[in-house]
């Protein structure tokens, strides 16, 4: 399952981003495209094991990104949702230019900054 490796790489990226900051990570938000090849459920399941240690207890929130393409015929962006074919739902023309839906992006990292006396 390559989602385990992706979860490990995500934890490494978060640790790089928070280096030198004080506080604990409470939530990691990512965006996963429907055409990214990542199974969001499997990634969510793999995350807690990968997060053990400095990110232990943090929550992974996954925002899906639907498939969006550019239709040359209509000269506009079209949403294909979870479509398997790159065809404009309006004119039926081919839409090989993918605008979104293949990404795996770190959106945000939320941290708790508890004071030492609390």
ZAKE-864246 format. One record per residue (C-alpha): residue in one letter; x, y, z. Coordinates in steps of 0.001 Angstrom, whole numbers, plus 524288, in hexadecimal, padded with zeros to 5 digits. Example, Ala and Ser with C-alpha at 12.3 -4.5 7.8 and 13.67 -1.06 7.14 Angstrom:
a8300C7EE6C81E78
s835667FBDC81BE4
END
This chain:
x800008000080000
x8070580C477FB6F
x7FE54814DA8040A
x806EA810C680F8F
x812BD816A8808A6
x80AD3822C98052A
x806AD824618136B
x814E882362817A5
x8190A82D8B80D90
x80DEF83669811E9
x8128F8359E8200B
x82072838D681BA2
x81B5C844AF81422
x813878498481FCD
x81F50847FD828B8
x8278084FFA81F2B
x81D1C85A9B81EC7
x81C1185BC382DA2
x82A9E85AD3830A2
x82E338647583B5C
x8202C8679483EFB
x81AD4865B484C97
x80E4E85E1F84E5A
x8080F8515E84A42
x801A984E9383D53
x7F32384C8083F51
x7EEBE84B1583132
x7F4A384916823C9
x7EC0084C9781839
x7EEB98476480AB3
x7E7FC847A37FD6D
x7E78783AEC7F5C5
x7E32D83A837E79E
x7DA4A82FA97E2FE
x7E43A82C9C7D84A
x7F02382D2A7E146
x7F0F881E7F7E2E3
x7EFCA820177F1A9
x7E505818DE7F8E5
x7E0E082304802F3
x7DB5C818CD80C41
x7E7FD810F780C00
x7F00681D4D80E28
x7E77E82118819BA
x7E96E8137B81F6F
x7F834813E981D7F
x7F9FA821848233F
x7F90281E80831F4
x8042A8149F8315B
x80C9281DDB8293A
x8098C8292583280
x80E5D8222783EC1
x8183082A6C845EA
x818478390A8437C
x80B0F8391183C8E
x8049C82F1C84573
x7F6508324984785
x7F54383B8283BF9
x7E97B83A598331A
x7EA6D838B68245B
x7DFB883FCA81CCE
x7DE7283C5280E79
x7D7AD84576804FC
x7D44083ED87F824
x7D72C845D27EB6A
x7CE2D842387E038
x7D2B4840E07D23D
x7D27A84DD37CAF6
x7D64E84F367BCB1
x7D712859827B1FF
x7CE0A857597A667
x7D42C85CED79A19
x7C74B85C48792C7
x7BF4E8639D79D0B
x7CB0786BFB7A123
x7C7BA86A0B7AF71
x7CB25862237BB7C
x7C2A0856357BDFD
x7C12184DFB7CA2E
x7C13083F677C79C
x7BFB883B527D5CB
x7C4C182D967D70E
x7C39382B0F7C87E
x7CC04820C37C227
x7CBD4826FB7B4AA
x7D190833FD7B0A1
x7C596838477A8F6
x7BE248450C7AA6C
x7B0E18426A7B098
x7AADB84D6F7A86E
x7B01784BF079A92
x7B5F383E4779B25
x7C3308431E7965E
x7D01583DA379B43
x7D5E3844F87A6E3
x7E3EA840437A8BF
x7E84984C7B7B04C
x7E6698495D7BEBF
x7E59F855557C78F
x7E3A784E6D7D494
x7E0FD841117DA15
x7EEAC83B387D9C3
x7F45D842BB7E53A
x7F90283EC77F2A7
x7FB2E84B927F9EC
x7FE0084F9D807C6
x7F39E85A0080A5C
x7F65A85DD68187C
x7FC2F859DA8257D
x7F51385DAB831E1
x7FCAE85E6A83E7F
x7F93085FD184CC5
x8019A869C785396
x7FEDE86649861BA
x805C286E7686BC7
x80EAC8670E8751E
x8065E86B20880DC
x7F9618660987BCB
END
